[in-house]
Amino acid sequence: MESSDPTNRRQRTGDCTLVIMAKAPKPGMVKTRLAQCVPLPDVATFYRCLLDDTLALAQSLGNTEIAIMCPASDVDDLARLAGDVATVVAQTGEGLAAGLTSVFVYFTGAGRRRVIAFNSDSPHLPASVLRKAFEALATCDVVVGPTYDGGYYLVGSKANYPGLFMGDGMGTSNALERLLQRARSLGLSVRTADVFYDIDVAADLTRLAEELRVFPSRAPRTAAWLAQWRQAVEQLKPSLGDL
């Protein structure tokens, strides 16, 4: 497992590590379900905004190590985007389950005490939720942040538990329940963070646009991009119904 050069990375002195699960913002490779309503090059630009705001959210936590876990082919691109904010580490294997496994193998093996894997498309999450998730790891084996669609936007632990992510990962409709079942089978204690939403489909995009129209400071780069697309987003609403 390879990582970007950490010599220019901003050093932290605490025992918390936030690992962002990301891909390089390339057209056709990220947020592909949004292509039904947004052209692929613009989806890539939107994802870059999400990632930039997610890194800013991570920095706002203060005394927390920041890293990115990604496919090996994306390490160089993401290292350039992250600059000295985060270490970029190539996952072992393909797919999100392999990426999540790689997070805990790599970082708990390197002596990190509390590690949270966090998706790259929830920069509007209140920082307090992440702080509380790290605090929860003082009294449990695993912490998980559920999404409304049956997945999860974060998962954290203090150790590597082989098999915990077997076969699936964040974002699938039954990922949360399967994760909880495996945690129970391993005898692990679990606490949950607040239920939240990530950005997968047009309805999520509309919801995010409405939230950031009122509170743009929650994700300023993403809010600016959405402001340019507000008219298009408004045109989606009649077919999407109420959220």
C-alpha positions in Angstrom: 0.0 0.0 0.0 1.6 3.3 -1.1 1.1 6.8 0.1 1.9 10.3 -1.1 5.0 12.0 0.4 4.0 13.0 4.0 6.9 15.4 4.5 4.8 18.5 3.6 1.7 17.3 5.3 0.4 19.4 8.2 1.2 17.6 11.4 -1.3 16.9 14.1 -0.6 15.8 17.6 -3.9 14.2 18.7 -4.9 10.6 18.4 -7.7 11.1 15.9 -7.4 10.4 12.2 -10.1 11.3 9.6 -9.7 9.4 6.4 -11.7 10.7 3.4 -12.8 8.0 0.9 -12.3 9.7 -2.5 -11.6 9.4 -6.2 -10.0 11.8 -8.5 -12.6 14.2 -10.0 -12.6 12.8 -13.5 -15.7 12.9 -15.8 -17.5 9.6 -15.9 -15.7 8.3 -12.8 -17.5 10.1 -10.0 -21.1 10.6 -9.0 -22.2 8.8 -12.2 -25.9 8.7 -11.1 -26.0 12.5 -11.3 -25.3 12.3 -15.0 -29.0 11.9 -15.6 -29.5 15.6 -14.7 -26.0 17.1 -15.0 -23.4 16.8 -17.8 -20.5 14.6 -16.9 -17.8 17.4 -17.0 -20.0 19.4 -14.6 -20.5 16.4 -12.3 -16.7 16.2 -12.0 -16.5 19.9 -11.2 -19.2 19.5 -8.6 -17.4 16.5 -7.1 -14.2 18.6 -6.9 -16.2 21.2 -4.9 -17.5 18.6 -2.6 -14.0 17.2 -2.0 -12.6 20.7 -1.4 -15.3 21.5 1.1 -14.8 18.1 2.8 -11.1 18.8 3.3 -12.1 22.2 4.8 -14.5 20.5 7.1 -11.8 18.1 8.2 -9.4 21.0 8.9 -12.0 22.6 11.0 -11.8 19.8 13.5 -8.5 21.1 14.7 -6.2 18.5 16.3 -7.0 15.7 13.8 -4.8 13.9 11.3 -6.3 14.1 7.8 -5.8 11.5 5.1 -7.4 10.4 1.8 -7.8 6.7 0.8 -8.3 6.2 -2.9 -7.7 3.8 -5.8 -4.0 3.6 -6.7 -4.5 5.2 -10.1 -5.8 8.4 -8.3 -3.0 9.0 -5.8 -1.0 11.5 -7.9 -4.1 13.6 -8.9 -5.5 13.7 -5.3 -2.1 14.4 -3.8 -1.9 17.5 -6.0 -5.4 18.6 -5.0 -4.8 18.0 -1.3 -1.5 19.7 -1.1 -0.2 19.7 2.4 -3.6 19.2 4.0 -3.7 15.4 3.8 -1.7 12.3 3.2 -3.0 10.3 0.2 -2.9 6.5 0.5 -3.6 3.9 -2.2 -6.0 1.2 -1.2 -5.3 -2.4 -1.6 -7.8 -4.1 -3.9 -10.8 -2.7 -5.8 -14.1 -1.3 -4.7 -15.3 0.5 -1.6 -15.2 -2.5 0.7 -11.6 -3.0 -0.1 -11.0 0.7 0.4 -12.6 0.6 3.9 -10.7 -2.4 4.8 -7.5 -0.7 3.7 -8.3 2.3 5.9 -8.2 0.3 9.1 -5.4 -2.0 8.1 -3.2 0.9 7.3 -4.0 3.5 10.0 -4.6 1.3 13.0 -1.5 -0.7 12.0 0.4 2.6 12.0 -0.6 3.1 15.7 -3.5 5.5 15.2 -5.9 5.1 18.2 -9.2 6.5 16.7 -9.8 6.2 13.0 -12.9 7.3 11.1 -13.5 6.7 7.4 -15.7 9.5 6.0 -17.3 9.9 2.6 -16.3 12.7 0.3 -19.8 14.0 -0.5 -21.1 15.2 2.9 -19.2 18.4 3.5 -22.4 20.0 4.8 -22.3 17.7 7.8 -21.9 19.7 11.1 -18.4 19.4 12.4 -19.9 18.5 15.8 -21.1 15.2 14.4 -17.6 14.2 13.5 -16.3 15.3 16.9 -19.0 13.3 18.7 -18.1 10.3 16.6 -14.5 10.4 17.7 -15.6 10.8 21.3 -17.9 7.8 20.9 -14.8 5.6 20.1 -13.7 6.1 23.7 -16.5 3.8 24.9 -17.2 1.5 21.9 -15.5 -0.6 19.3 -17.2 0.8 16.2 -19.1 4.0 15.4 -21.2 4.4 12.3 -23.1 7.3 10.8 -26.3 6.1 9.0 -27.8 7.6 5.9 -31.5 7.8 5.2 -31.2 5.5 2.2 -29.8 2.5 4.2 -26.1 3.1 3.8 -23.7 5.0 6.0 -21.5 8.1 5.6 -18.9 7.3 8.2 -17.5 4.3 10.1 -14.8 4.4 12.7 -13.0 2.1 15.0 -9.8 1.8 17.1 -8.7 -1.5 15.5 -8.8 -3.5 12.3 -11.6 -6.1 12.4 -11.1 -8.6 9.5 -14.3 -9.3 7.6 -16.2 -6.2 8.9 -16.6 -4.8 5.4 -16.9 -8.1 3.5 -18.7 -7.7 0.2 -20.1 -4.2 0.4 -19.5 -0.6 1.6 -21.1 2.8 2.1 -23.9 3.8 -0.2 -25.7 0.6 -0.9 -29.3 0.2 0.2 -28.6 -2.5 2.8 -25.0 -1.6 3.7 -25.8 -0.4 7.2 -27.8 -3.5 8.3 -25.1 -5.8 6.9 -22.4 -3.9 8.7 -24.3 -4.1 12.0 -24.9 -7.8 11.5 -21.2 -8.4 11.0 -20.3 -6.2 13.9 -22.7 -8.3 16.1 -21.2 -11.5 14.8 -17.8 -10.3 15.8 -19.0 -9.3 19.3 -18.3 -5.6 18.7 -20.0 -2.8 20.5 -21.5 -0.2 18.2 -22.7 3.4 18.6 -24.4 5.5 15.9 -24.0 9.1 14.9 -26.7 11.3 13.6 -28.6 10.1 10.6 -27.6 12.2 7.6 -27.7 12.3 3.8 -25.1 12.1 1.1 -25.3 13.1 -2.6 -26.1 10.3 -4.9 -29.1 11.1 -7.0 -31.0 14.2 -8.3 -33.2 14.4 -5.2 -30.1 14.7 -3.0 -28.8 17.4 -5.2 -32.0 19.4 -4.9 -32.0 18.9 -1.1 -28.4 20.1 -0.9 -29.1 23.1 -3.1 -31.9 24.2 -0.9 -29.9 23.8 2.3 -26.9 25.6 1.0 -29.0 28.4 -0.4 -29.9 29.2 3.2 -26.6 28.2 4.8 -23.9 28.6 2.2 -21.1 28.7 4.8 -21.7 25.0 5.5 -19.9 24.1 2.1 -19.0 27.4 0.4 -17.4 26.0 -2.8 -20.2 23.6 -3.3 -22.7 26.4 -2.6 -21.1 28.6 -5.2 -21.3 25.9 -7.8 -24.9 25.1 -7.0 -25.8 28.8 -7.2 -24.9 28.7 -10.9 -27.1 25.6 -11.3 -30.0 26.8 -9.2 -32.3 27.4 -12.2 -31.6 23.8 -13.5 -32.1 22.4 -10.0 -35.4 24.3 -9.7 -36.6 22.7 -12.9 -36.0 19.3 -11.5 -38.3 19.8 -8.5 -41.7 19.3 -10.2 -40.6 15.8 -11.2 -39.0 15.0 -7.9 -41.8 16.1 -5.6 -41.3 17.1 -2.0 -38.2 15.9 -0.2 
